[in-house]
Amino acid sequence: MSVATLNGAMCLRGRVQIPAWGAWWADVDLADDEALSGSVSLVVLDQTLTGTIVSGGGYNGRASYRIVGGAGGWGQTAAAKSYANDAGVRASLVLGDLADAVGETLSGAPTTQLGVHYARQAGLASQTLHALCPQAWHVGLDGVTRCALRVSATYDGDAQRVRVDPGAVVVDLAVDDTLAALVPGVMVDGSAAATDVEWQWDVKRLTARIYAASQPSRRLTAWRRIVDAVDPRRAYRACYEYRVVSQETDRLNLQAVRAASGMPDLLRVSYRTTGLRVTWTPGATVVVGFIGADPARPFVVAGDEVGAPGWMPLFLEVGDTPTLGVARLTDAVVAGGFAGTITFASTRVKAGL
């Protein structure tokens, strides 16, 4: 028997990513070709997660889906709105209106007074949450968005420690009874509170991976400050995993996968491909780098690894006209002046004049 089901359908394998703030995401592969859409219930061991399918479907007798916690509304674009109140505009009013507009359920919105005026900018709904509840909001497993910090708690379970990496402060636990305590904020074996947690399973085993923030000594903290002063752009010399929230023409709105990376969400980031225009799959994971370690020049380096739910784009256009367009799975190929052979997923496509 599988440890997980999606709307009652057995999941062969899957992964749930739960960040310290923001929405949780899940990728699941079903045993059968189940046609699902909209709001779904994902049950993993003893936990029930309420979310919304953002991409995926059936193919070749199986089905794969990508799910976001809640109603999927925080990744939508919300219209601008202006507020005025001589007694003071409260953040709870702004956020409550926003949640209603995008179909999300909000709890614990701050009652802070923002001033006699407040102009909510048009754009991704999540950006207003980031502005009014910076790093202090998250979508719970029940699909409710809460404006609150995660609660820290010590893990007292007896799950087997499969892997312990003290340097990276990562602990893998083989879980067979309960996942209730294994969420951001958990402390395992004296570690700091977890910033990110992943649940990953297949037909053999379910593993909970705990990413904890490190607590360096005062000496290491001093050295880090020196290095940061000498190389203030050090963080931008690395590449980071981001998730595609939405797409505006040829630019992507992105959410950092790991809260522990300290990197912000990014808006309207360009991608670099050779002769290709891509319509990206919502929720796909991409790799982002910064040209010359310049925070003003982010770009998408690459997409999901082969076989991941988001590695297949919704549409590819080859050439400038375009001369060739290829959609997902069984959709038609649109060919113009292109002559050649391409391999797309498991289907080889020939196109010519």
N, C-alpha and C positions, 0 to 999 in steps of 0.2 A: 504494500500500500504506500502511495506517495505521502510525503509529509506536508504537501501543499495542494490546494485546489483553487481554481478560479471560477467563481459562480458554479461550483459543484463539479467542474471538469478537472480531471487529474492533471497535475503539473509534473512533467518529467524532471525538469530542472528550472532553476531560476535564481535571481539575485535581487535583493531589496537593499537600496542605499538610503540611509537615514542620516541626514546632516544635523549639526547642532542648531542651525537656523535655515529656514527655507522649507521647500516641499520635499517629501520623500519620493523616490522613483523605484519602479520595479520592472524587471524584464523576466518574462516567463515563457517557457516552451510547453505546450500541451501535448498530451498523448494522442489526441484525435483532432480532426479538422472541425473545431467548434467555432461557429461564427458569433462573435461577441462585439459589442460596441457600447459606448456611453458609460454610465456608472456601473462599477463591478465590485464584488467582494472577494478579496484574496485572503485565504486562510492558510497561515503558515504555522504548523504545529499547534500551539494553543492561542495564537494571536490572530485576530480578524482585522484586516486593513480595508478601509473604504477609499476607493480611488476612481479614476476615470481613464479609460483607454484613449491614448493619444495617437497611436500608430500600431500597425501590425495587421495580421489576418491569416487566413489559411493558405497552404500551398503544399501540394504533393502528399496529402493525407495527414499533415500535421498543421498546427497553428502556433504562431508566436505573437506576443503582444507586449507593448510598452505601456506602463501605467504610471500616472502621476497622482500623488495624494490629493484628496479633496475633489473638487469639481473641475480642476484644470483651468480655473479662471484667472489665476495670478499670472499666467503666461499670455493672457489676452491683452489687446490694446483697449484702453479705456479713454473715453472722450474727456476733454478738459472741462473743469467746472469751477466756478467762483463762489466764494462764501463771504458773507459780511455779517457781523453781529457786534454791536457796541459793547455788549457784555463779554465778548470774547468767543472766538470760534474754537470749539473743542476738537481735539484729534479724533475722539471717538465718533463724532458726527461725520468727519471726512472719511474715515476708514469704514464706517458702517455703510455709508452711501456707496463707496467703492465696492465693498463686498457684495452688496445687493446688485450692483450693475454687472458684475462678472459671475454671479451665481455661487459665491462662496459663503460658508458659514463662519462667522467671526466671533471669538470669545475673548473677553478681557482687554478690549481696546483701551488705551490710556485716555484719561479725561483731561490731559494737559491742555491748557489754553494756548493757542497758536498765535493769538493777536486778534485785532478787530477785523482783519481781512486774511483770507487764505486763498491762493490760486493753485488749484490742482492741475498740474501740467498734463497734457495729453501724452499717452505713451503706455508702456507696459504697466499693468496694474501693480506688479510686484515692486516697481520703483518707488511708488508712494509708501508702501510698507517699509521698504528699506530706509526711506527718509524719516518716517515718523516712529518706527520701531527698529532702529539700527541694530542688527545682529541679535534681536530679541523677539523674533517671531518664528513660529514653525507650524507646519501642518501635522497634526497628530495622526496616529494610526487610524483613528475613527473618522478622519476626513475633516475635522474641525480645525480651523486656523486659530492659534492662540498667541496673543501678544504677551509673551512671558519667557523668561530664561528657563533653560532646562534645569531640572532639579538633580543635584548630585546625590549618589547613593552608592554604597559599597556592595559589590557582588559577593554573595555568600553561598552560591551554588557550587556543586561538585563536578561541573563539566570538565572533561579532560582537556588539558592544555596541549594542543596539537603543535603550536609554534609560538615561541616567545622571542621577540626581537627587542632587547632592552634599548639598543641604540636608536631605533626608529619609534620605540614605544608602541609596538604592535603586538597584540595577543590574539591568537586564533583558538577558539573553543569549539570542541565537538559536542553539540547539544542534542539531547534525545528526549528531554522532558518539557522544558519551558523556556520561552524567550522573553518572558514578561519584564525582567530586569535589564535585559541587554539592549539598551537604547542610549543615545547620547546623554552624558552625565554620569554613566556608570564608572566605577573605579574598580579595577581588577588587580589583585595582588599588590596593593599599595601604589598603583600608578595614579597619575593625575586623572581628572575627570575626562571621559572620552568626548572628543569633538565630533567624531563620525563613527557610525557602526554599519557594518554590512552583514546581511544574512545571505548565505549562498548554499544551495542544495542541489543534489542530484538523487538518483535512485538509491545510492549507497549511504550518503551522509549529509548532515546539515551542519554547517560551520558558521559561527558568529565571529566576525573579525572586528576587533576593537582598536580604534586609532585614538591614542591618548595624547594630550598636549604634554610636552616634556617640561620638567622643572629643573633647569640647570642650576649649578652652584653660583654663588655670587661672582666667583672668578670668571666662570664661563660667560655669565651675563655681561661682565665688564669687557671681555674680549669681543663679544658680539657687538657691543656698542662701538668699539674701536673700528671693527671691520665695517660696520654700517656707515660710520663717518668717512672712512677712506673710500669705500665703494658704495655710495648711496643707491646705485641702480643694480645692486647684486641680485635682488629677487627677480629682476626682469631678464636675467641671463639664462633662466631656466624655461622649460616648456611645461604647460599645465593642461590638465584635463578640464574641459568645459562641456556643458550640455546645451544643445540647441533648443531655445525656448520658442523662438519664432524667427521668421525671415522677412526682410523688407527688400524686395528686388534681389540685388546681388550682395546684400549684407545681412549678417546674422546677429541676433540678440542672444547673448550667452549667459549661462549661470555656472559659476564655479562648482565643480563636482565635490571637491574637498573643502570644507569650511576651514580645516586646519592649515590650508595653504596660505591663508591670509590674503588671497587675491580677491578683488572685487568682481561683481558681475560686470559684463561688458556689453555695450550697445553698439549696433551697426558696425560690426567688425567684418572686414573683407576677407575672402578666401582666395588662395592662389592655386590655380590648376592650369594645366597646359592645354589650351584649346577647348576647354570644357566649361559649360555653364550648368550649375547644379541646383536642383530644387531639393533641399535637404529634408530628411525625415525628422519630424518633430521628436525631440527627446534624444536624438543621436548624440553620441559622445565624439568630440573633436579635440584635437591637440592645438593649443594656441601658443605661439611664440611672439617675441617682441624684437623687431628689427633693430640691430645695434643696441640692444638693451634699452630702447627708448620707450617709456610708458605711453607715449603719444602714437606709437606705431605697432599696435597689435595686429596679428593676422592669423588665420587658420592654416596650420601647416598640413594637417592630415585629418582624416575621418576615423570612424570606428574600425577596429580590427576585423578582418574577414570572418564572417560567420556571426558576428554580433547583430542583435536585432536592428541596429541603425546603420549598418554598413552599406545597405542598398539604398540609394537615394530614391526619391519619388520620381525624378525625371532628370535625364542627362541630355544636354544639347551639345553636339559636336560641330565645331566650326563657327564662323562668324554670322552666317545667314539666319538661322543655323542650317547646315546642309544635312544634318542627321540628328534625330531626336529619339531617345529610347526611354520608355517608361518601365515601371516595375512589373515583374511577373508576366502576365499574359497580355498586357496592353500592347497596342500596335506600335510598329516602328515607322517613324516619319522620315523619309529619305528624300534628299534633294540631289545636289551635285556630288554627293559623297560616293566614292567607289572603294570598296575594301571589305574586310571581314572583321567583325568584332565579336568578342565573347562577353555576354552579359548574364550574370548569375549562372544558371545551368543551361542556358539556351544560347546557341551560336546564331548570330544574325548576319546576313549578307545584305549589303546595300549597294546600289549602283544606279547609273542613269537608266 
